[in-house]
């Protein structure tokens, strides 16, 4: 069975309700990263709308959603098909193109979008350099334009700019029904030899009263863990100054995360900086006394040196019974 036949078979059953509301697909011209972001008053929108593959492209399929546009769109772009021609072919094979809304961008920054006449108003899309925004079932027709302005005005990594577009949609009313779920997916410009690392950001809010605020919090936490991971890599490479700089940056992003504080202290103690580590251990123990139970176990697995009296000195800075 060919690709268009698969679309036809998948589309025979028309969903009873629109599943998604507003989304953006985009390619970062500087880094080549590609991504999708979406928010909806529908449970688990991230399970059906966003699709992306490193080195290939990104797709958002919504309104009376037909999920097959995602994998089939990526398959076509992987073969080098232009998004505009590819989307036209998929729509031509679909018995219900009037209720579909789709945005696509490929690894060259080429975009395509479709808003069927049967999408519930207010509905529409706008394309720009390397991106497409699309919305349906909105409180007003201002949403696509607001999203485009928000994305173009935003600075920083692609994920933060995608989220800025969603926040701009919400600022002019967003979904007429309200808010429930959101998703954010960003992939590498080119596939690596470790495909499990090709999704740079992959966050989903399945059900929350303020999904975009929660997404912003999770994206900040994601960035903090990236700094922690880079710190760990620096330790392994013997670059202590770089490691401590990354750990400090992670703590600055999420100051109430006791995990970051504790492992920062462990790193210091592990490189013969015990005196510097003690106040950091003390802060971690105040935040979560359970870390005290872990200290002796780390010696057993050589995560801390087996120096006489080391464990006792570390535990002495924690809360005492």
Order of alpha helices (4+ residues) and beta strands (2+ residues): alpha-beta-beta-beta-beta-alpha-alpha-beta-beta-beta-beta-alpha-alpha-beta-beta-alpha-alpha-alpha-alpha-alpha-alpha
